[in-house]
Amino acid sequence: MDLTKLESDELHIYTLVVTRFLAALMPDCISVSMNIEAEIEGEKFVAKGSAMKEAGFKAVYTVTDEDDDEEESDQRLPSLKAGDSFDVKKVSLVSGKTKAPSRYTEATLLNAMEHPGSMLSDKELSKIVESSGGLGTPATRADIIEKIFNTGYVEKQGQPILPTQKGMELIKIVPEDLKSHELTAKW
């Protein structure tokens, strides 16, 4: 096949196919996720990223910094061991805001009912509630959710489930200990 006779778009597609085929025959890419904590002049700095141990199939691709994989948002970090020293080339201040947790959907609410242990800070209670199979039974969870809709405590707006005014009033009048995850786990 004479590649010089291919048009630009055809050559581009041919190159993509050949590259993908070669990558499929290569071994896995092995990288390590890292958190580096450093102290510089009494201040603590944290860098999160990854370090590539073996390029594997990525050796086939020629990736520049500007054309990096979209799925890899981590910065590349050098391989370091605890206690290693290194030169700091750049420090930047990043300001941000915390983001509110995502609203429950029916699917995420069912999952939270099935695995309520993640809501508990007490590891012993978390193990107990997880081993019990969660809140309700698989057969009753959907019915429980349907009841809170039918009583008017929540409503759907698209996928998310939102509390109604009636639901928010109920949350206000119920005693705090009755709303705690820990009490449910103890029961």
C-alpha atoms as an extended CHARMM CRD file, in Angstrom:
* protein
*
       187  EXT
         1         1  MET       CA              0.0000000000        0.0000000000        0.0000000000  PROA      1               0.0000000000
         2         2  ASP       CA              1.3910000000        3.3970000000       -0.9970000000  PROA      2               0.0000000000
         3         3  LEU       CA              0.6050000000        5.7640000000        1.8600000000  PROA      3               0.0000000000
         4         4  THR       CA              1.6740000000        8.8010000000       -0.1690000000  PROA      4               0.0000000000
         5         5  LYS       CA             -1.4260000000        8.3900000000       -2.3380000000  PROA      5               0.0000000000
         6         6  LEU       CA             -3.7940000000        8.7890000000        0.6180000000  PROA      6               0.0000000000
         7         7  GLU       CA             -5.5070000000       12.1090000000        1.2130000000  PROA      7               0.0000000000
         8         8  SER       CA             -4.8790000000       13.9110000000        4.4940000000  PROA      8               0.0000000000
         9         9  ASP       CA             -8.0660000000       12.6740000000        6.2090000000  PROA      9               0.0000000000
        10        10  GLU       CA             -7.5470000000        9.1150000000        4.9380000000  PROA      10              0.0000000000
        11        11  LEU       CA             -3.9520000000        9.0900000000        6.2010000000  PROA      11              0.0000000000
        12        12  HSD       CA             -5.0980000000       10.4160000000        9.5500000000  PROA      12              0.0000000000
        13        13  ILE       CA             -7.7270000000        7.6580000000        9.9090000000  PROA      13              0.0000000000
        14        14  TYR       CA             -5.2440000000        5.0040000000        8.7370000000  PROA      14              0.0000000000
        15        15  THR       CA             -2.7200000000        6.2090000000       11.3300000000  PROA      15              0.0000000000
        16        16  LEU       CA             -5.3620000000        6.1180000000       14.0850000000  PROA      16              0.0000000000
        17        17  VAL       CA             -6.3740000000        2.5520000000       13.2050000000  PROA      17              0.0000000000
        18        18  VAL       CA             -2.7860000000        1.2800000000       13.0110000000  PROA      18              0.0000000000
        19        19  THR       CA             -1.8470000000        3.0180000000       16.2590000000  PROA      19              0.0000000000
        20        20  ARG       CA             -4.8830000000        1.5730000000       18.0550000000  PROA      20              0.0000000000
        21        21  PHE       CA             -4.1030000000       -1.9080000000       16.7050000000  PROA      21              0.0000000000
        22        22  LEU       CA             -0.4780000000       -1.7050000000       17.8810000000  PROA      22              0.0000000000
        23        23  ALA       CA             -1.5740000000       -0.3890000000       21.2820000000  PROA      23              0.0000000000
        24        24  ALA       CA             -3.9110000000       -3.3770000000       21.6850000000  PROA      24              0.0000000000
        25        25  LEU       CA             -0.9190000000       -5.6950000000       21.3300000000  PROA      25              0.0000000000
        26        26  MET       CA              1.1970000000       -3.8260000000       23.8850000000  PROA      26              0.0000000000
        27        27  PRO       CA              1.3030000000       -4.5740000000       27.6300000000  PROA      27              0.0000000000
        28        28  ASP       CA             -0.6670000000       -2.5260000000       30.1560000000  PROA      28              0.0000000000
        29        29  CYS       CA              0.4410000000        0.9400000000       31.1600000000  PROA      29              0.0000000000
        30        30  ILE       CA              1.3890000000        0.9410000000       34.8310000000  PROA      30              0.0000000000
        31        31  SER       CA              1.2260000000        4.1560000000       36.8010000000  PROA      31              0.0000000000
        32        32  VAL       CA              1.1350000000        4.8980000000       40.5060000000  PROA      32              0.0000000000
        33        33  SER       CA             -1.1670000000        7.4530000000       42.1270000000  PROA      33              0.0000000000
        34        34  MET       CA              0.7420000000        9.6460000000       44.5290000000  PROA      34              0.0000000000
        35        35  ASN       CA              0.1460000000       12.2360000000       47.2070000000  PROA      35              0.0000000000
        36        36  ILE       CA              3.2350000000       14.2350000000       48.0350000000  PROA      36              0.0000000000
        37        37  GLU       CA              3.2530000000       16.2320000000       51.2570000000  PROA      37              0.0000000000
        38        38  ALA       CA              6.1490000000       18.6200000000       51.6360000000  PROA      38              0.0000000000
        39        39  GLU       CA              7.1300000000       21.1940000000       54.1880000000  PROA      39              0.0000000000
        40        40  ILE       CA              8.7410000000       24.3420000000       52.8240000000  PROA      40              0.0000000000
        41        41  GLU       CA              9.8330000000       27.0120000000       55.2730000000  PROA      41              0.0000000000
        42        42  GLY       CA              7.3370000000       25.7860000000       57.8640000000  PROA      42              0.0000000000
        43        43  GLU       CA              4.3650000000       25.6230000000       55.4670000000  PROA      43              0.0000000000
        44        44  LYS       CA              2.7510000000       22.3570000000       54.4040000000  PROA      44              0.0000000000
        45        45  PHE       CA              2.1480000000       21.7820000000       50.6750000000  PROA      45              0.0000000000
        46        46  VAL       CA              0.3220000000       18.9110000000       49.0040000000  PROA      46              0.0000000000
        47        47  ALA       CA              0.6510000000       17.7060000000       45.4240000000  PROA      47              0.0000000000
        48        48  LYS       CA             -1.5310000000       14.9600000000       43.9880000000  PROA      48              0.0000000000
        49        49  GLY       CA             -0.7980000000       13.2070000000       40.7630000000  PROA      49              0.0000000000
        50        50  SER       CA              0.6630000000       10.1000000000       39.2240000000  PROA      50              0.0000000000
        51        51  ALA       CA              4.0010000000        8.7020000000       38.1570000000  PROA      51              0.0000000000
        52        52  MET       CA              4.3360000000        6.2920000000       35.2300000000  PROA      52              0.0000000000
        53        53  LYS       CA              6.2650000000        3.1120000000       36.0470000000  PROA      53              0.0000000000
        54        54  GLU       CA              5.8860000000        1.3990000000       32.6540000000  PROA      54              0.0000000000
        55        55  ALA       CA              4.5840000000        3.1360000000       29.5430000000  PROA      55              0.0000000000
        56        56  GLY       CA              3.1440000000       -0.0690000000       28.0720000000  PROA      56              0.0000000000
        57        57  PHE       CA              0.6110000000        0.6820000000       25.3040000000  PROA      57              0.0000000000
        58        58  LYS       CA              1.0440000000        4.4340000000       25.8150000000  PROA      58              0.0000000000
        59        59  ALA       CA              4.5030000000        4.1680000000       24.2610000000  PROA      59              0.0000000000
        60        60  VAL       CA              2.7320000000        3.8220000000       20.8940000000  PROA      60              0.0000000000
        61        61  TYR       CA              1.0370000000        7.1970000000       21.2720000000  PROA      61              0.0000000000
        62        62  THR       CA              2.9810000000       10.4310000000       20.9640000000  PROA      62              0.0000000000
        63        63  VAL       CA              1.3020000000       12.6470000000       23.5490000000  PROA      63              0.0000000000
        64        64  THR       CA              2.4290000000       16.1870000000       24.1560000000  PROA      64              0.0000000000
        65        65  ASP       CA              1.5700000000       18.2420000000       27.2290000000  PROA      65              0.0000000000
        66        66  GLU       CA             -1.0160000000       20.2290000000       25.2630000000  PROA      66              0.0000000000
        67        67  ASP       CA             -2.5450000000       17.0870000000       23.7210000000  PROA      67              0.0000000000
        68        68  ASP       CA             -2.6970000000       14.9950000000       26.9060000000  PROA      68              0.0000000000
        69        69  ASP       CA             -5.4070000000       12.3950000000       27.4710000000  PROA      69              0.0000000000
        70        70  GLU       CA             -8.6440000000       13.9740000000       28.6660000000  PROA      70              0.0000000000
        71        71  GLU       CA             -9.1620000000       11.2410000000       31.2430000000  PROA      71              0.0000000000
        72        72  GLU       CA             -5.8580000000       12.0370000000       32.9450000000  PROA      72              0.0000000000
        73        73  SER       CA             -6.3960000000       15.2030000000       34.9140000000  PROA      73              0.0000000000
        74        74  ASP       CA             -3.6530000000       14.3040000000       37.4060000000  PROA      74              0.0000000000
        75        75  GLN       CA             -0.3670000000       16.0690000000       37.1010000000  PROA      75              0.0000000000
        76        76  ARG       CA              2.7260000000       13.9860000000       36.4260000000  PROA      76              0.0000000000
        77        77  LEU       CA              4.9110000000       13.6390000000       39.4970000000  PROA      77              0.0000000000
        78        78  PRO       CA              8.4510000000       12.3200000000       39.7650000000  PROA      78              0.0000000000
        79        79  SER       CA              9.0210000000        8.9710000000       41.4770000000  PROA      79              0.0000000000
        80        80  LEU       CA              9.8490000000        9.7310000000       45.0880000000  PROA      80              0.0000000000
        81        81  LYS       CA             10.2740000000        7.7600000000       48.2970000000  PROA      81              0.0000000000
        82        82  ALA       CA              9.4530000000        8.9200000000       51.8310000000  PROA      82              0.0000000000
        83        83  GLY       CA             12.1970000000       11.2450000000       53.0390000000  PROA      83              0.0000000000
        84        84  ASP       CA             13.4840000000       12.1940000000       49.5550000000  PROA      84              0.0000000000
        85        85  SER       CA             14.3300000000       15.8420000000       49.0220000000  PROA      85              0.0000000000
        86        86  PHE       CA             13.6300000000       17.7490000000       45.8260000000  PROA      86              0.0000000000
        87        87  ASP       CA             13.7880000000       21.2150000000       44.3270000000  PROA      87              0.0000000000
        88        88  VAL       CA             10.5710000000       23.2190000000       44.1630000000  PROA      88              0.0000000000
        89        89  LYS       CA             10.1740000000       24.7580000000       40.7220000000  PROA      89              0.0000000000
        90        90  LYS       CA              6.7300000000       26.3000000000       41.0320000000  PROA      90              0.0000000000
        91        91  VAL       CA              4.2180000000       27.0200000000       43.7830000000  PROA      91              0.0000000000
        92        92  SER       CA              0.7610000000       28.3870000000       43.0830000000  PROA      92              0.0000000000
        93        93  LEU       CA             -2.1160000000       29.3860000000       45.2940000000  PROA      93              0.0000000000
        94        94  VAL       CA             -5.3810000000       27.6910000000       44.4260000000  PROA      94              0.0000000000
        95        95  SER       CA             -8.5690000000       29.0060000000       45.9250000000  PROA      95              0.0000000000
        96        96  GLY       CA            -11.7580000000       27.0710000000       45.6880000000  PROA      96              0.0000000000
        97        97  LYS       CA            -15.1140000000       26.4740000000       47.2350000000  PROA      97              0.0000000000
        98        98  THR       CA            -16.5750000000       23.2930000000       48.5450000000  PROA      98              0.0000000000
        99        99  LYS       CA            -19.3760000000       21.8230000000       46.5250000000  PROA      99              0.0000000000
       100       100  ALA       CA            -22.6250000000       20.6400000000       48.0470000000  PROA      100             0.0000000000
       101       101  PRO       CA            -23.2160000000       16.9040000000       47.8250000000  PROA      101             0.0000000000
       102       102  SER       CA            -25.1930000000       15.7840000000       44.7920000000  PROA      102             0.0000000000
       103       103  ARG       CA            -28.9300000000       15.3780000000       45.2810000000  PROA      103             0.0000000000
       104       104  TYR       CA            -30.2370000000       11.8590000000       45.6130000000  PROA      104             0.0000000000
       105       105  THR       CA            -31.8930000000       10.2190000000       42.6580000000  PROA      105             0.0000000000
       106       106  GLU       CA            -34.0320000000        7.1120000000       43.0740000000  PROA      106             0.0000000000
       107       107  ALA       CA            -31.0460000000        4.9620000000       42.0890000000  PROA      107             0.0000000000
       108       108  THR       CA            -28.5950000000        6.6290000000       44.4990000000  PROA      108             0.0000000000
       109       109  LEU       CA            -31.1830000000        6.5690000000       47.3030000000  PROA      109             0.0000000000
       110       110  LEU       CA            -31.7030000000        2.8290000000       46.7880000000  PROA      110             0.0000000000
       111       111  ASN       CA            -27.9230000000        2.3550000000       46.8760000000  PROA      111             0.0000000000
       112       112  ALA       CA            -27.6260000000        4.4390000000       50.0870000000  PROA      112             0.0000000000
       113       113  MET       CA            -30.3500000000        2.3100000000       51.6880000000  PROA      113             0.0000000000
       114       114  GLU       CA            -28.5360000000       -0.8580000000       50.6410000000  PROA      114             0.0000000000
       115       115  HSD       CA            -25.1460000000        0.4030000000       51.9570000000  PROA      115             0.0000000000
       116       116  PRO       CA            -25.8760000000        2.8030000000       54.8570000000  PROA      116             0.0000000000
       117       117  GLY       CA            -22.5480000000        2.0820000000       56.5650000000  PROA      117             0.0000000000
       118       118  SER       CA            -20.7970000000        4.7590000000       54.5070000000  PROA      118             0.0000000000
       119       119  MET       CA            -22.8320000000        7.4080000000       56.3620000000  PROA      119             0.0000000000
       120       120  LEU       CA            -21.4170000000        6.3640000000       59.7450000000  PROA      120             0.0000000000
       121       121  SER       CA            -18.1860000000        7.6340000000       61.2430000000  PROA      121             0.0000000000
       122       122  ASP       CA            -18.1280000000        4.8420000000       63.8680000000  PROA      122             0.0000000000
       123       123  LYS       CA            -16.4180000000        1.9250000000       62.0950000000  PROA      123             0.0000000000
       124       124  GLU       CA            -17.8980000000       -0.7080000000       64.4290000000  PROA      124             0.0000000000
       125       125  LEU       CA            -21.4700000000        0.4870000000       63.8010000000  PROA      125             0.0000000000
       126       126  SER       CA            -20.6930000000        0.7420000000       60.0900000000  PROA      126             0.0000000000
       127       127  LYS       CA            -19.6740000000       -2.9420000000       59.9980000000  PROA      127             0.0000000000
       128       128  ILE       CA            -22.8130000000       -3.9480000000       61.8930000000  PROA      128             0.0000000000
       129       129  VAL       CA            -25.2060000000       -2.0610000000       59.6340000000  PROA      129             0.0000000000
       130       130  GLU       CA            -23.4380000000       -3.2400000000       56.4550000000  PROA      130             0.0000000000
       131       131  SER       CA            -23.5690000000       -6.8840000000       57.5890000000  PROA      131             0.0000000000
       132       132  SER       CA            -27.3130000000       -6.5720000000       58.2550000000  PROA      132             0.0000000000
       133       133  GLY       CA            -28.0140000000       -5.9980000000       54.5640000000  PROA      133             0.0000000000
       134       134  GLY       CA            -28.8950000000       -2.3220000000       54.8050000000  PROA      134             0.0000000000
       135       135  LEU       CA            -32.1590000000       -0.5200000000       55.4760000000  PROA      135             0.0000000000
       136       136  GLY       CA            -35.2500000000       -2.5180000000       54.6600000000  PROA      136             0.0000000000
       137       137  THR       CA            -35.1100000000       -5.5140000000       52.3870000000  PROA      137             0.0000000000
       138       138  PRO       CA            -34.5660000000       -5.4400000000       48.6280000000  PROA      138             0.0000000000
       139       139  ALA       CA            -38.3110000000       -5.9810000000       48.2670000000  PROA      139             0.0000000000
       140       140  THR       CA            -39.3380000000       -3.1270000000       50.6160000000  PROA      140             0.0000000000
       141       141  ARG       CA            -36.8470000000       -0.3730000000       49.6840000000  PROA      141             0.0000000000
       142       142  ALA       CA            -38.7450000000        0.7340000000       46.5870000000  PROA      142             0.0000000000
       143       143  ASP       CA            -41.9770000000        0.7180000000       48.6130000000  PROA      143             0.0000000000
       144       144  ILE       CA            -40.3820000000        2.9280000000       51.2900000000  PROA      144             0.0000000000
       145       145  ILE       CA            -39.3060000000        5.4340000000       48.6270000000  PROA      145             0.0000000000
       146       146  GLU       CA            -42.7620000000        5.3520000000       47.0440000000  PROA      146             0.0000000000
       147       147  LYS       CA            -44.3420000000        6.1130000000       50.4510000000  PROA      147             0.0000000000
       148       148  ILE       CA            -42.2260000000        9.2440000000       50.9830000000  PROA      148             0.0000000000
       149       149  PHE       CA            -43.3140000000       10.4460000000       47.5350000000  PROA      149             0.0000000000
       150       150  ASN       CA            -46.9990000000        9.6290000000       48.1770000000  PROA      150             0.0000000000
       151       151  THR       CA            -47.0240000000       11.3900000000       51.5530000000  PROA      151             0.0000000000
       152       152  GLY       CA            -45.6750000000       14.5260000000       49.8980000000  PROA      152             0.0000000000
       153       153  TYR       CA            -42.3430000000       14.7110000000       51.7540000000  PROA      153             0.0000000000
       154       154  VAL       CA            -40.2840000000       14.7020000000       48.5320000000  PROA      154             0.0000000000
       155       155  GLU       CA            -40.7990000000       15.2850000000       44.8280000000  PROA      155             0.0000000000
       156       156  LYS       CA            -38.8260000000       14.6920000000       41.6580000000  PROA      156             0.0000000000
       157       157  GLN       CA            -37.5290000000       17.5240000000       39.5170000000  PROA      157             0.0000000000
       158       158  GLY       CA            -35.9870000000       15.6670000000       36.6200000000  PROA      158             0.0000000000
       159       159  GLN       CA            -33.7810000000       12.9630000000       38.1280000000  PROA      159             0.0000000000
       160       160  PRO       CA            -33.0020000000       14.5740000000       41.5210000000  PROA      160             0.0000000000
       161       161  ILE       CA            -35.2730000000       14.0380000000       44.5150000000  PROA      161             0.0000000000
       162       162  LEU       CA            -35.9960000000       17.2830000000       46.3740000000  PROA      162             0.0000000000
       163       163  PRO       CA            -37.6930000000       17.8020000000       49.7400000000  PROA      163             0.0000000000
       164       164  THR       CA            -41.0410000000       19.5840000000       49.7010000000  PROA      164             0.0000000000
       165       165  GLN       CA            -42.0100000000       22.2530000000       52.2440000000  PROA      165             0.0000000000
       166       166  LYS       CA            -43.8950000000       19.5350000000       54.1440000000  PROA      166             0.0000000000
       167       167  GLY       CA            -40.7590000000       17.3580000000       54.1690000000  PROA      167             0.0000000000
       168       168  MET       CA            -38.5480000000       20.2000000000       55.4180000000  PROA      168             0.0000000000
       169       169  GLU       CA            -41.0400000000       20.9690000000       58.2220000000  PROA      169             0.0000000000
       170       170  LEU       CA            -40.9840000000       17.3100000000       59.2710000000  PROA      170             0.0000000000
       171       171  ILE       CA            -37.1710000000       17.3400000000       59.3740000000  PROA      171             0.0000000000
       172       172  LYS       CA            -37.2920000000       20.4590000000       61.6290000000  PROA      172             0.0000000000
       173       173  ILE       CA            -39.6860000000       18.9710000000       64.1860000000  PROA      173             0.0000000000
       174       174  VAL       CA            -38.1570000000       15.4780000000       64.4860000000  PROA      174             0.0000000000
       175       175  PRO       CA            -35.6710000000       15.3080000000       67.4220000000  PROA      175             0.0000000000
       176       176  GLU       CA            -31.9810000000       15.2190000000       66.3840000000  PROA      176             0.0000000000
       177       177  ASP       CA            -31.2210000000       11.8310000000       67.9630000000  PROA      177             0.0000000000
       178       178  LEU       CA            -34.1350000000       10.2890000000       66.0600000000  PROA      178             0.0000000000
       179       179  LYS       CA            -32.5940000000       11.4720000000       62.7470000000  PROA      179             0.0000000000
       180       180  SER       CA            -29.0960000000       10.1290000000       63.4620000000  PROA      180             0.0000000000
       181       181  HSD       CA            -27.5470000000        7.3560000000       61.4030000000  PROA      181             0.0000000000
       182       182  GLU       CA            -26.0340000000        5.9730000000       64.6060000000  PROA      182             0.0000000000
       183       183  LEU       CA            -29.4520000000        5.3440000000       66.1800000000  PROA      183             0.0000000000
       184       184  THR       CA            -30.5640000000        3.4110000000       63.0960000000  PROA      184             0.0000000000
       185       185  ALA       CA            -27.3670000000        1.3350000000       63.2480000000  PROA      185             0.0000000000
       186       186  LYS       CA            -27.8760000000        0.5990000000       66.9700000000  PROA      186             0.0000000000
       187       187  TRP       CA            -31.4710000000       -0.5100000000       66.3610000000  PROA      187             0.0000000000
